[in-house]
Amino acid sequence: MKNDYSKNYFWKIKNPKTQKYKFYLRPNGKLVEVNEDVFKVCYNSYKKLMRDNIRDNQVKLMSLDSQVVDDITYLDVIADNKNMNIENKHKLSMILDEINRLNINDKELITNLLIQEKTERELAKQLHVSQSTIHKRKNNILKKLRKKLND
């Protein structure tokens, strides 16, 4: 089963009167009450995925069959460009590699903006920051990527 959780998928709400917690998951944007065991299994799965991602980033692993967005993989991006010459394929591979080396927050921002085609405004709202903050971060990341690719 695919783990497609995000941090705001899990809600643990304390009832001020009874001092007991109620547990919720948020599939498709709607809160659904679940028992504590279901909540813990899902939450622990999410935490394991995050730990694995951090570990993989530390050793700079990149799988060409990992998903970029929906069912599209890095391999699909490279393979679909049959008309590309060798030099452009190499540049694309280098760009994907450099994006993979970014820290997790920068990688998520670039992926959302460039691959999932979210607007800066949508992403700012999702991350609870201003649109100008997203714009500055994006430009700084792109500047870093250009510098590394031109070296």
MITINU-443215 format. One record per atom (N, C-alpha, C, O): residue number from 1; residue in one letter; chain; x, y, z negated. Coordinates in steps of 0.1 Angstrom, whole numbers. Last residue first. Layout:
MITINU-443215
REC  num  residu  chaine      X      Y      Z
REC  NUM       A       A      X      Y      Z
...
//
This chain:
MITINU-443215
REC  num  residu  chaine      X      Y      Z
REC  151       D       A    294    254    132
REC  151       D       A    307    251    127
REC  151       D       A    314    240    135
REC  151       D       A    325    237    132
REC  150       N       A    268    255    140
REC  150       N       A    277    262    148
REC  150       N       A    292    260    144
REC  150       N       A    301    264    151
REC  149       L       A    254    241    120
REC  149       L       A    254    235    134
REC  149       L       A    264    242    143
REC  149       L       A    269    236    153
REC  148       K       A    258    257     98
REC  148       K       A    264    244     98
REC  148       K       A    264    238    112
REC  148       K       A    274    231    115
REC  147       K       A    243    280    107
REC  147       K       A    258    281    104
REC  147       K       A    264    267    104
REC  147       K       A    275    266    110
REC  146       R       A    218    270    110
REC  146       R       A    225    275    121
REC  146       R       A    240    276    119
REC  146       R       A    248    272    128
REC  145       L       A    212    263     83
REC  145       L       A    212    253     93
REC  145       L       A    220    257    105
REC  145       L       A    228    250    111
REC  144       K       A    213    288     70
REC  144       K       A    222    278     66
REC  144       K       A    224    267     77
REC  144       K       A    235    263     80
REC  143       K       A    192    300     84
REC  143       K       A    205    306     85
REC  143       K       A    216    296     81
REC  143       K       A    226    294     88
REC  142       L       A    171    285     75
REC  142       L       A    174    284     89
REC  142       L       A    188    290     92
REC  142       L       A    195    285    100
REC  141       I       A    171    292     48
REC  141       I       A    173    278     52
REC  141       I       A    178    277     66
REC  141       I       A    187    270     70
REC  140       N       A    165    319     50
REC  140       N       A    177    315     44
REC  140       N       A    181    301     48
REC  140       N       A    193    298     51
REC  139       N       A    139    318     62
REC  139       N       A    150    324     69
REC  139       N       A    164    320     63
REC  139       N       A    173    318     71
REC  138       K       A    125    305     41
REC  138       K       A    126    299     54
REC  138       K       A    138    305     62
REC  138       K       A    146    297     68
REC  137       R       A    127    324     20
REC  137       R       A    133    311     19
REC  137       R       A    135    304     32
REC  137       R       A    146    298     35
REC  136       K       A    113    345     32
REC  136       K       A    127    347     29
REC  136       K       A    134    333     27
REC  136       K       A    145    331     32
REC  135       H       A     87    333     34
REC  135       H       A     94    338     46
REC  135       H       A    109    340     43
REC  135       H       A    117    335     52
REC  134       I       A     81    328      7
REC  134       I       A     82    317     17
REC  134       I       A     90    321     29
REC  134       I       A     99    314     34
REC  133       T       A     80    354     -1
REC  133       T       A     89    345     -7
REC  133       T       A     92    333      2
REC  133       T       A    103    329      4
REC  132       S       A     59    364     13
REC  132       S       A     72    370     16
REC  132       S       A     83    361     10
REC  132       S       A     94    360     15
REC  131       Q       A     37    351      2
REC  131       Q       A     41    348     16
REC  131       Q       A     55    353     19
REC  131       Q       A     62    346     26
REC  130       S       A     43    341    -33
REC  130       S       A     39    351    -22
REC  130       S       A     44    346     -8
REC  130       S       A     53    338     -7
REC  129       V       A     31    310    -46
REC  129       V       A     41    321    -45
REC  129       V       A     36    330    -34
REC  129       V       A     27    327    -27
REC  128       H       A     18    285    -48
REC  128       H       A     15    296    -58
REC  128       H       A     26    306    -58
REC  128       H       A     31    310    -69
REC  127       L       A     20    266    -29
REC  127       L       A     30    266    -39
REC  127       L       A     29    277    -49
REC  127       L       A     37    278    -58
REC  126       Q       A     -3    271    -14
REC  126       Q       A     -1    258    -19
REC  126       Q       A      9    258    -31
REC  126       Q       A      7    251    -41
REC  125       K       A      2    298     -6
REC  125       K       A    -10    295    -14
REC  125       K       A     -8    281    -21
REC  125       K       A    -11    280    -33
REC  124       A       A     24    293     10
REC  124       A       A     25    302     -2
REC  124       A       A     14    299    -11
REC  124       A       A     16    299    -23
REC  123       L       A     13    277     30
REC  123       L       A     23    271     21
REC  123       L       A     25    280      9
REC  123       L       A     27    274     -2
REC  122       E       A     -4    296     42
REC  122       E       A     -9    284     37
REC  122       E       A      1    277     27
REC  122       E       A     -4    273     16
REC  121       R       A     16    315     50
REC  121       R       A      5    319     41
REC  121       R       A     -1    306     35
REC  121       R       A     -3    306     22
REC  120       E       A     31    302     69
REC  120       E       A     37    306     57
REC  120       E       A     27    310     46
REC  120       E       A     29    307     34
REC  119       T       A     12    273     81
REC  119       T       A     16    287     82
REC  119       T       A     23    291     69
REC  119       T       A     21    284     59
REC  118       K       A     24    241     92
REC  118       K       A     16    250     83
REC  118       K       A     21    264     84
REC  118       K       A     32    266     88
REC  117       E       A     35    221    109
REC  117       E       A     30    234    114
REC  117       E       A     21    241    105
REC  117       E       A     11    247    110
REC  116       Q       A     49    200    102
REC  116       Q       A     35    199     99
REC  116       Q       A     28    211    104
REC  116       Q       A     15    212    103
REC  115       I       A     74    210    111
REC  115       I       A     69    198    116
REC  115       I       A     54    196    114
REC  115       I       A     47    192    123
REC  114       L       A     78    236    100
REC  114       L       A     82    233    114
REC  114       L       A     76    220    119
REC  114       L       A     72    220    131
REC  113       L       A     66    238     74
REC  113       L       A     65    249     83
REC  113       L       A     68    244     98
REC  113       L       A     60    248    107
REC  112       N       A     71    213     61
REC  112       N       A     58    218     62
REC  112       N       A     56    229     72
REC  112       N       A     46    229     80
REC  111       T       A     99    211     65
REC  111       T       A     90    201     70
REC  111       T       A     76    206     72
REC  111       T       A     70    204     82
REC  110       I       A    108    233     50
REC  110       I       A    110    233     64
REC  110       I       A    101    223     71
REC  110       I       A     96    225     82
REC  109       L       A     99    225     24
REC  109       L       A     94    238     30
REC  109       L       A     96    237     45
REC  109       L       A     87    241     52
REC  108       E       A    112    201     20
REC  108       E       A     98    201     20
REC  108       E       A     93    214     27
REC  108       E       A     83    213     34
REC  107       K       A    139    210     20
REC  107       K       A    135    201     30
REC  107       K       A    119    201     31
REC  107       K       A    114    200     42
REC  106       D       A    139    227     -3
REC  106       D       A    141    233     10
REC  106       D       A    136    223     22
REC  106       D       A    130    228     32
REC  105       N       A    134    207    -22
REC  105       N       A    125    218    -21
REC  105       N       A    126    225     -7
REC  105       N       A    116    228     -1
REC  104       I       A    156    189    -20
REC  104       I       A    142    184    -18
REC  104       I       A    132    196    -15
REC  104       I       A    123    194     -7
REC  103       N       A    183    203      0
REC  103       N       A    177    199    -13
REC  103       N       A    162    196    -11
REC  103       N       A    157    201     -1
REC  102       L       A    194    189     31
REC  102       L       A    189    200     23
REC  102       L       A    184    195     10
REC  102       L       A    180    183      8
REC  101       R       A    200    167     46
REC  101       R       A    210    171     36
REC  101       R       A    205    182     27
REC  101       R       A    211    185     17
REC  100       N       A    180    167     66
REC  100       N       A    180    156     56
REC  100       N       A    189    159     44
REC  100       N       A    187    155     33
REC   99       I       A    189    187     82
REC   99       I       A    176    189     74
REC   99       I       A    176    179     63
REC   99       I       A    171    182     52
REC   98       E       A    211    175     93
REC   98       E       A    213    187     84
REC   98       E       A    200    189     76
REC   98       E       A    201    193     64
REC   97       D       A    198    155    108
REC   97       D       A    208    151     97
REC   97       D       A    210    163     87
REC   97       D       A    210    161     75
REC   96       L       A    184    170    126
REC   96       L       A    177    162    117
REC   96       L       A    186    157    105
REC   96       L       A    181    157     94
REC   95       I       A    206    182    139
REC   95       I       A    197    190    132
REC   95       I       A    189    182    122
REC   95       I       A    187    186    110
REC   94       M       A    219    159    150
REC   94       M       A    226    168    140
REC   94       M       A    216    176    132
REC   94       M       A    218    178    120
REC   93       S       A    199    151    168
REC   93       S       A    203    142    157
REC   93       S       A    210    150    146
REC   93       S       A    208    147    135
REC   92       L       A    199    174    185
REC   92       L       A    187    170    178
REC   92       L       A    191    161    166
REC   92       L       A    186    163    155
REC   91       K       A    225    171    195
REC   91       K       A    222    183    188
REC   91       K       A    209    180    179
REC   91       K       A    209    184    167
REC   90       H       A    222    147    209
REC   90       H       A    232    148    198
REC   90       H       A    229    160    189
REC   90       H       A    229    158    177
REC   89       K       A    204    154    228
REC   89       K       A    200    144    219
REC   89       K       A    210    144    207
REC   89       K       A    205    142    195
REC   88       N       A    220    173    242
REC   88       N       A    208    178    235
REC   88       N       A    203    167    224
REC   88       N       A    198    171    214
REC   87       E       A    239    156    253
REC   87       E       A    243    167    244
REC   87       E       A    231    172    236
REC   87       E       A    233    174    224
REC   86       I       A    224    139    269
REC   86       I       A    231    133    258
REC   86       I       A    235    144    248
REC   86       I       A    234    142    236
REC   85       N       A    193    154    279
REC   85       N       A    206    149    281
REC   85       N       A    213    145    268
REC   85       N       A    208    147    257
REC   84       M       A    159    144    279
REC   84       M       A    170    151    273
REC   84       M       A    183    145    277
REC   84       M       A    185    133    278
REC   83       N       A    139    128    288
REC   83       N       A    145    137    298
REC   83       N       A    157    145    292
REC   83       N       A    163    153    299
REC   82       K       A    131    114    266
REC   82       K       A    138    107    276
REC   82       K       A    145    116    286
REC   82       K       A    156    113    292
REC   81       N       A    121    119    239
REC   81       N       A    128    129    247
REC   81       N       A    137    122    257
REC   81       N       A    149    124    257
REC   80       D       A    112     99    223
REC   80       D       A    103    105    232
REC   80       D       A    109    115    241
REC   80       D       A    103    119    251
REC   79       A       A    134     93    206
REC   79       A       A    131     84    217
REC   79       A       A    121     90    227
REC   79       A       A    122     87    239
REC   78       I       A    133    113    187
REC   78       I       A    145    112    195
REC   78       I       A    141    104    208
REC   78       I       A    145    107    219
REC   77       V       A    108    109    175
REC   77       V       A    112    123    180
REC   77       V       A    123    122    190
REC   77       V       A    123    128    201
REC   76       D       A    110     83    167
REC   76       D       A    100     87    178
REC   76       D       A    104    100    184
REC   76       D       A    103    102    196
REC   75       L       A    129     85    147
REC   75       L       A    132     77    159
REC   75       L       A    122     80    171
REC   75       L       A    127     81    182
REC   74       Y       A    115     99    128
REC   74       Y       A    127    105    135
REC   74       Y       A    130     98    148
REC   74       Y       A    133    104    158
REC   73       T       A     80     92    134
REC   73       T       A     92     90    127
REC   73       T       A    103     98    134
REC   73       T       A    101    102    146
REC   72       I       A     46     97    128
REC   72       I       A     57    100    136
REC   72       I       A     70     99    128
REC   72       I       A     71    104    117
REC   71       D       A     22     95    114
REC   71       D       A     29     83    118
REC   71       D       A     40     85    127
REC   71       D       A     45     76    134
REC   70       D       A     26    123     95
REC   70       D       A     16    113     98
REC   70       D       A     24    100    102
REC   70       D       A     30     95     93
REC   69       V       A     60    132     99
REC   69       V       A     47    136     96
REC   69       V       A     37    126    102
REC   69       V       A     40    120    112
REC   68       V       A     82    115     95
REC   68       V       A     84    129     95
REC   68       V       A     71    135     92
REC   68       V       A     70    143     82
REC   67       Q       A     90     84     80
REC   67       Q       A     80     93     86
REC   67       Q       A     84    107     84
REC   67       Q       A     88    112     74
REC   66       S       A    119     65     89
REC   66       S       A    111     72     79
REC   66       S       A    102     82     86
REC   66       S       A    105     88     96
REC   65       D       A    135     54    108
REC   65       D       A    121     50    109
REC   65       D       A    113     56     97
REC   65       D       A    101     52     95
REC   64       L       A    160     64    103
REC   64       L       A    153     69    115
REC   64       L       A    139     64    116
REC   64       L       A    131     69    124
REC   63       S       A    168     74     71
REC   63       S       A    163     63     79
REC   63       S       A    156     69     91
REC   63       S       A    147     77     90
REC   62       M       A    196     85     55
REC   62       M       A    185     89     64
REC   62       M       A    181     77     72
REC   62       M       A    189     71     79
REC   61       L       A    212     93     25
REC   61       L       A    207     83     34
REC   61       L       A    196     89     42
REC   61       L       A    188     97     38
REC   60       K       A    228    107      6
REC   60       K       A    226    112     20
REC   60       K       A    222    101     29
REC   60       K       A    227     99     40
REC   59       V       A    229    102    -20
REC   59       V       A    238     94    -12
REC   59       V       A    237     97      3
REC   59       V       A    243     91     11
REC   58       Q       A    209    120    -28
REC   58       Q       A    223    121    -33
REC   58       Q       A    233    113    -26
REC   58       Q       A    244    118    -24
REC   57       N       A    187    111    -14
REC   57       N       A    193    124    -10
REC   57       N       A    207    125    -16
REC   57       N       A    215    131     -9
REC   56       D       A    182     87    -28
REC   56       D       A    186     86    -14
REC   56       D       A    192     99     -9
REC   56       D       A    201     99     -1
REC   55       R       A    176     98    -54
REC   55       R       A    187     89    -52
REC   55       R       A    192     89    -37
REC   55       R       A    204     90    -34
REC   54       I       A    152    112    -47
REC   54       I       A    164    119    -52
REC   54       I       A    177    111    -50
REC   54       I       A    187    116    -46
REC   53       N       A    136     90    -39
REC   53       N       A    139    101    -29
REC   53       N       A    152    109    -34
REC   53       N       A    160    112    -26
REC   52       D       A    135     76    -63
REC   52       D       A    141     70    -51
REC   52       D       A    145     80    -41
REC   52       D       A    156     80    -35
REC   51       R       A    120     95    -79
REC   51       R       A    134     90    -83
REC   51       R       A    142     84    -71
REC   51       R       A    153     87    -69
REC   50       M       A     96     95    -64
REC   50       M       A    104    107    -65
REC   50       M       A    119    104    -69
REC   50       M       A    128    110    -64
REC   49       L       A     88     69    -67
REC   49       L       A     90     74    -54
REC   49       L       A     99     86    -54
REC   49       L       A    108     88    -46
REC   48       K       A     84     69    -95
REC   48       K       A     94     60    -89
REC   48       K       A     98     65    -75
REC   48       K       A    110     65    -71
REC   47       K       A     63     87    -97
REC   47       K       A     75     90   -103
REC   47       K       A     87     81    -97
REC   47       K       A     98     86    -95
REC   46       Y       A     42     71    -83
REC   46       Y       A     47     84    -78
REC   46       Y       A     60     88    -84
REC   46       Y       A     69     93    -76
REC   45       S       A     41     50   -101
REC   45       S       A     44     47    -87
REC   45       S       A     49     60    -81
REC   45       S       A     59     60    -74
REC   44       N       A     31     63   -123
REC   44       N       A     44     57   -124
REC   44       N       A     50     54   -110
REC   44       N       A     62     55   -107
REC   43       Y       A      6     71   -114
REC   43       Y       A     16     81   -118
REC   43       Y       A     30     75   -118
REC   43       Y       A     39     82   -113
REC   42       C       A     -6     45   -110
REC   42       C       A     -5     55    -99
REC   42       C       A      6     65   -102
REC   42       C       A     14     68    -93
REC   41       V       A     -5     35   -137
REC   41       V       A      0     28   -126
REC   41       V       A      3     37   -114
REC   41       V       A     14     37   -108
REC   40       K       A    -19     55   -151
REC   40       K       A     -5     53   -154
REC   40       K       A      2     45   -143
REC   40       K       A     13     48   -139
REC   39       F       A    -45     54   -140
REC   39       F       A    -38     66   -140
REC   39       F       A    -23     63   -141
REC   39       F       A    -14     68   -134
REC   38       V       A    -52     28   -148
REC   38       V       A    -51     31   -134
REC   38       V       A    -43     44   -132
REC   38       V       A    -34     44   -123
REC   37       D       A    -52     32   -176
REC   37       D       A    -43     22   -170
REC   37       D       A    -41     25   -155
REC   37       D       A    -30     24   -150
REC   36       E       A    -72     51   -182
REC   36       E       A    -58     54   -184
REC   36       E       A    -48     45   -177
REC   36       E       A    -38     49   -172
REC   35       N       A    -97     52   -155
REC   35       N       A    -92     49   -168
REC   35       N       A    -77     51   -170
REC   35       N       A    -70     53   -160
REC   34       V       A   -107     82   -138
REC   34       V       A   -102     69   -138
REC   34       V       A    -98     65   -152
REC   34       V       A    -97     74   -161
REC   33       E       A   -126    106   -120
REC   33       E       A   -122    101   -133
REC   33       E       A   -118     86   -132
REC   33       E       A   -125     78   -125
REC   32       V       A   -115    125    -94
REC   32       V       A   -122    113    -97
REC   32       V       A   -117    108   -110
REC   32       V       A   -105    105   -112
REC   31       L       A   -117    156    -77
REC   31       L       A   -113    148    -89
REC   31       L       A   -122    136    -91
REC   31       L       A   -134    137    -90
REC   30       K       A   -108    159    -43
REC   30       K       A   -119    159    -53
REC   30       K       A   -114    151    -65
REC   30       K       A   -108    140    -63
REC   29       G       A    -88    159    -23
REC   29       G       A    -92    171    -29
REC   29       G       A   -103    171    -40
REC   29       G       A   -106    182    -45
REC   28       N       A    -84    132    -15
REC   28       N       A    -91    141     -6
REC   28       N       A    -96    154    -13
REC   28       N       A   -107    159     -9
REC   27       P       A    -80    123    -49
REC   27       P       A    -80    119    -35
REC   27       P       A    -89    128    -27
REC   27       P       A   -100    132    -31
REC   26       R       A    -69    128    -77
REC   26       R       A    -75    138    -68
REC   26       R       A    -73    133    -53
REC   26       R       A    -66    140    -46
REC   25       L       A    -77    113   -109
REC   25       L       A    -69    113    -96
REC   25       L       A    -76    123    -87
REC   25       L       A    -88    125    -88
REC   24       Y       A    -77    118   -144
REC   24       Y       A    -83    120   -131
REC   24       Y       A    -73    118   -120
REC   24       Y       A    -61    122   -122
REC   23       F       A    -86    111   -177
REC   23       F       A    -76    109   -167
REC   23       F       A    -83    110   -153
REC   23       F       A    -94    104   -151
REC   22       K       A    -89    127   -208
REC   22       K       A    -96    121   -197
REC   22       K       A    -86    121   -185
REC   22       K       A    -79    131   -184
REC   21       Y       A    -79    125   -242
REC   21       Y       A    -77    128   -228
REC   21       Y       A    -86    121   -219
REC   21       Y       A    -90    109   -222
REC   20       K       A    -93    140   -272
REC   20       K       A    -89    128   -264
REC   20       K       A    -87    133   -249
REC   20       K       A    -93    142   -245
REC   19       Q       A   -103    159   -288
REC   19       Q       A    -89    158   -288
REC   19       Q       A    -84    145   -281
REC   19       Q       A    -73    140   -282
REC   18       T       A   -130    166   -289
REC   18       T       A   -126    152   -293
REC   18       T       A   -111    150   -294
REC   18       T       A   -107    140   -300
REC   17       K       A   -128    193   -281
REC   17       K       A   -136    189   -292
REC   17       K       A   -132    175   -298
REC   17       K       A   -130    174   -310
REC   16       P       A   -111    196   -259
REC   16       P       A   -108    203   -271
REC   16       P       A   -116    198   -283
REC   16       P       A   -111    199   -295
REC   15       N       A    -99    170   -240
REC   15       N       A   -111    175   -245
REC   15       N       A   -109    182   -258
REC   15       N       A   -105    176   -268
REC   14       K       A    -73    173   -217
REC   14       K       A    -77    171   -231
REC   14       K       A    -90    178   -234
REC   14       K       A    -92    189   -231
REC   13       I       A    -66    157   -187
REC   13       I       A    -73    169   -193
REC   13       I       A    -77    165   -207
REC   13       I       A    -84    155   -209
REC   12       K       A    -45    152   -162
REC   12       K       A    -48    146   -175
REC   12       K       A    -53    158   -183
REC   12       K       A    -46    168   -186
REC   11       W       A    -43    144   -128
REC   11       W       A    -48    154   -138
REC   11       W       A    -51    146   -151
REC   11       W       A    -58    136   -151
REC   10       F       A    -25    142    -98
REC   10       F       A    -27    136   -111
REC   10       F       A    -32    147   -121
REC   10       F       A    -26    158   -122
REC    9       Y       A    -19    156    -76
REC    9       Y       A    -28    145    -74
REC    9       Y       A    -33    139    -88
REC    9       Y       A    -43    133    -89
REC    8       N       A      1    174    -76
REC    8       N       A    -12    179    -81
REC    8       N       A    -23    168    -78
REC    8       N       A    -35    171    -79
REC    7       K       A     23    159    -66
REC    7       K       A     22    162    -80
REC    7       K       A      8    166    -85
REC    7       K       A      4    163    -96
REC    6       S       A     10    133    -45
REC    6       S       A     17    145    -47
REC    6       S       A     15    149    -61
REC    6       S       A      7    143    -68
REC    5       Y       A     10    101    -28
REC    5       Y       A      7    110    -39
REC    5       Y       A     15    123    -38
REC    5       Y       A     25    123    -32
REC    4       D       A     11     79    -12
REC    4       D       A     10     92     -6
REC    4       D       A      6    102    -16
REC    4       D       A     -1    112    -13
REC    3       N       A     22     49     -8
REC    3       N       A     22     58    -19
REC    3       N       A     22     72    -13
REC    3       N       A     33     77     -8
REC    2       K       A      5     22      8
REC    2       K       A     14     34     10
REC    2       K       A     11     43     -2
REC    2       K       A      0     46     -6
REC    1       M       A      8    -12      0
REC    1       M       A      0      0      0
REC    1       M       A      9     12      0
REC    1       M       A     19     13     -7
//
